[in-house]
């Protein structure tokens, strides 16, 4: 693999409202569908040769038009799903600070080791998602691979690939809906070429 594109799914009702969506599975909004179409055009222009996607509906609804535009078959891999938020699913950070303050503070202070009640830690996400990256790297040694996933999963992967401590994923990497973060692979290693890019969404709400 010579280039990896980490692609966040398009807009959903939960994303617009700032609600945590891990295992819950909202669809794309109408705006999210427009974003997915813009991503499809961008990925075709970039010459994407393979698409891997989370099985969650919002990711698949984003990946399908991309795969169609790039003339490839999307590979669905459960290891690309979003972090599980457990008892916090569907809640906002404001609600968590008000009602689950001590546990929420512990999680935000060190999310690599701590997890939401009934949910996952960032280390758990890294363990499963990184295996997909390794598979893609082996299967497409000279390709440009698009991975359609979720905000936390993408930011955790970005930390691993950039050598940033996993627990800092919330502070170090932006990941708007329908954004692309790019990593290039060469003789000198991995280069972070772009983070949270949304230039392809010109004229579309973000």
Protein Blocks (a to p, Z undefined) as FASTA:
>chain_A
ZZdcdddddddfklmnopacfkbccdddfklmmmmmmmmmmmmmnopabdcddfbfklmm
mmmmmmmmnopacdddfklpccdekjmgoiafklmmmmmmmmmmmmmmmmmlpccehiac
fklmmmmmmmmmmmmmmmmmmbccdddddfklmmmmmmmmnopafklmmmmpccdehiac
dddddfkbpadfbghiaklmgoiaZZ
